[in-house]
Each structure stands twice: as C-alpha cells, then as structure tokens.
C-alpha cells in the first residue's frame, strides 16, 4: 500500500509540473493578404494583385520546453483574399475583390534570444469555409473566376514577437502558401502578413 501511495503522489507531481508548462490565451489582429496570379491571368494581364485588408481572431495554447524554447498552437478564423483595379473597354475603373474565409491551424516553434523577444516559424494548414467575389464600379468587366477552389491550404510561416511582463503580446507573421488555391488552375497561392495583439491567461 505504501508503494502505491508513493507512486500515486509521484505521478500527481509530474502531471502538475507538466500542466504548469501549458498556457492559454487569445489573439486578434489585421491581415494584409493576396493571392499570386493564376496561370491564366499571367497570360492576359501584366499587373499584380493587390493586398486586401482583413482580420483574424482565435485561441492560443503554448507549451514551455525551457526558458528559451516554446511550442505554440493556434485555432484561428482568418479573413483573406485579394483586390484588383481593373479597367473596362469604356476605360472605367472597377475594383474586383475576393474574400476567402479560413479556419487556420498553425504550429510554431518559438525561440527566445532575449527574455521577452521571440522568433518563430512552422507549418500551417487552413480549411476554406467560403470564397466570394465582389465587383465595385462602372463598366462591363468579364473576369475569369475558377469554379473549383481548393479547400485545403498548406503554408509555411515565420515571425517575430514580444511578450510583455503583463502577459500582453505583440506579433508579426509572414505566411507563404505552398499549394494552389484552386484545383483547376495552377500558380495561384496565398500570401499573408499578420499583425496581432494577444493576451495570455
């Protein structure tokens, strides 16, 4: 019985220490996102797509390995897409925009070269919820719209952040898509810059 009690107390202590290494939080911020030109668009237009403003919001869970290394996972809603300024035959300017709504799951490994400053990098998988286009302006614009969006988005990211002593954090990430955003058109990939503010409980 004494051995069982000792074993139970040791297991409880280990679980308690491990639990102390986990921390939870929330973050939100702005996106500056765009998509690279599709194979078709590269043949018919010379200008690039522009960044579209959006936002992201979600939860944070971190695991502290030691004082300098940390793992972080996020569950994020992210509003992405792109914007273009087009001209019709009548030379009227039209703004064409795409809004893509994703649920993203990034996993970051974070390194603290200083006490509060960290560098991070890792992979991200995104799940497309919806993709909608909008046309603002005058003129008769015919726009090629692929019919088969890719509902899985794979990306790599890197970033820089600072965690204040009151558990508030500021963070910037660059997210680079590595697969096509459409199934039936090549070369279109997501690009996203995220500026975030967060709070760890």
C-alpha positions in Angstrom: 0.0 0.0 0.0 2.8 2.4 0.8 4.4 1.8 -2.6 1.0 2.5 -4.3 0.6 5.8 -2.4 4.2 6.9 -3.2 3.7 6.0 -6.9 0.4 7.9 -7.0 2.0 11.0 -5.3 4.9 11.0 -7.8 2.6 10.7 -10.8 0.4 13.5 -9.5 3.5 15.7 -9.0 4.7 15.0 -12.6 1.3 15.8 -14.0 1.1 19.0 -12.0 4.6 20.1 -13.3 3.6 19.3 -16.9 0.3 21.2 -16.5 2.2 24.3 -15.4 4.1 24.3 -18.7 0.8 24.8 -20.6 -0.6 28.3 -21.0 -3.7 29.6 -22.9 -4.6 32.8 -24.5 -6.4 34.7 -27.2 -5.2 37.0 -30.0 -6.6 39.1 -32.8 -5.3 41.5 -35.5 -5.2 42.5 -39.1 -4.4 40.6 -42.3 -2.8 42.0 -45.4 -3.4 39.2 -47.9 -3.3 38.5 -51.6 -3.0 35.6 -54.0 -0.4 35.2 -56.7 -1.7 35.4 -60.3 -3.1 32.2 -61.8 -1.7 30.6 -64.9 -4.5 32.2 -67.0 -4.0 35.6 -65.5 -0.3 35.6 -66.2 -1.1 35.3 -69.9 -3.6 38.1 -70.1 -2.5 40.8 -67.7 0.8 42.5 -66.7 -0.1 43.9 -63.2 -0.1 42.0 -59.9 -2.9 41.6 -57.5 -3.1 43.9 -54.5 -3.2 43.3 -50.8 -6.6 43.1 -49.2 -7.3 44.1 -45.6 -9.0 41.6 -43.3 -8.7 40.3 -39.8 -8.0 37.2 -37.7 -9.1 36.0 -34.3 -8.6 32.9 -32.3 -7.1 31.0 -29.4 -3.5 30.2 -28.3 -2.1 27.2 -26.4 1.6 27.1 -25.6 3.9 24.5 -24.1 7.2 25.7 -22.4 10.0 23.4 -23.1 12.5 25.5 -21.2 13.3 29.2 -20.8 14.3 29.6 -24.4 12.1 27.2 -26.4 8.4 27.0 -26.6 5.7 25.3 -28.8 2.6 27.1 -29.8 -0.6 26.1 -31.5 -3.4 28.3 -32.7 -7.0 27.8 -33.8 -7.8 30.9 -35.9 -10.5 32.4 -38.1 -8.8 34.3 -40.8 -10.3 36.6 -43.5 -8.0 36.7 -46.6 -8.2 37.2 -50.3 -7.0 39.9 -52.7 -8.0 43.1 -54.6 -7.5 44.3 -58.2 -8.1 47.6 -60.0 -9.4 46.7 -63.5 -10.4 48.9 -66.5 -13.3 48.1 -68.8 -13.5 48.7 -72.5 -15.1 52.1 -71.7 -11.9 52.9 -69.6 -13.9 52.9 -66.4 -12.1 51.7 -63.3 -13.6 48.7 -61.4 -12.4 47.2 -58.2 -12.6 43.4 -58.2 -12.0 41.7 -54.9 -12.1 38.1 -53.5 -12.8 37.4 -49.8 -11.6 34.0 -48.6 -12.6 32.8 -45.1 -10.4 30.2 -43.5 -10.0 28.2 -40.3 -6.2 28.0 -39.8 -4.2 25.7 -37.6 -0.6 27.0 -37.3 2.0 25.2 -35.2 5.0 27.3 -34.2 8.3 26.6 -32.6 9.5 29.7 -30.7 12.9 30.7 -29.6 13.6 33.4 -27.1 17.1 35.0 -27.7 16.1 37.6 -25.0 13.7 37.3 -22.1 10.6 38.7 -23.8 11.6 38.7 -27.5 10.9 35.6 -29.6 11.5 34.3 -33.2 9.0 31.7 -34.5 8.5 29.5 -37.5 6.4 26.5 -38.5 3.7 25.0 -40.8 0.1 25.9 -41.1 -2.9 24.0 -42.5 -6.0 26.0 -43.5 -9.6 24.9 -44.2 -11.6 27.1 -46.6 -15.0 28.0 -45.3 -16.2 30.3 -48.2 -14.8 32.2 -51.1 -16.8 35.1 -52.6 -16.1 37.8 -55.2 -17.3 41.4 -55.4 -17.2 44.0 -58.1 -17.4 47.7 -57.3 -17.5 50.4 -60.0 -18.8 51.0 -63.5 -18.1 49.3 -66.8 -18.5 45.9 -68.3 -15.9 43.6 -66.8 -15.5 40.0 -67.8 -13.4 38.2 -65.1 -12.2 34.7 -65.2 -13.4 33.0 -62.0 -12.2 29.4 -61.4 -15.1 27.2 -60.3 -13.1 24.7 -58.1 -11.5 26.3 -55.1 -9.0 24.2 -53.1 -10.5 23.7 -49.6 -7.1 22.8 -48.1 -4.4 25.4 -47.8 -0.8 24.5 -46.8 1.6 27.2 -45.7 4.9 27.9 -44.0 5.4 30.9 -41.8 7.9 32.9 -39.8 7.5 35.7 -37.4 8.8 37.9 -34.6 7.1 38.8 -31.4 7.4 40.4 -28.0 5.7 39.2 -24.8 5.3 41.9 -22.1 5.5 41.1 -18.4 1.8 41.7 -18.0 1.1 38.8 -20.5 0.2 41.0 -23.4 2.0 40.1 -26.7 2.6 41.8 -30.0 3.4 39.7 -33.0 4.0 39.9 -36.8 4.0 36.9 -39.1 4.6 36.3 -42.8 2.6 33.3 -44.1 3.7 31.8 -47.5 1.2 29.4 -49.2 2.8 26.4 -50.9 -0.2 24.8 -52.7 -2.7 26.3 -55.2 -5.8 28.0 -54.0 -7.7 26.4 -57.0 -7.9 22.8 -58.1 -8.3 23.6 -61.8 -5.9 26.5 -62.2 -2.1 26.5 -61.4 0.2 29.0 -59.8 -2.3 30.8 -57.5 -1.1 30.7 -53.9 -1.9 32.6 -50.7 0.4 35.3 -49.3 -0.5 36.8 -45.9 1.0 39.3 -43.4 -0.5 39.2 -39.9 -0.1 41.8 -37.2 -1.5 40.5 -33.9 -2.1 41.6 -30.3 -2.8 38.9 -27.8 -3.2 38.1 -24.1 -2.0 35.0 -22.2 -4.1 34.0 -19.2 
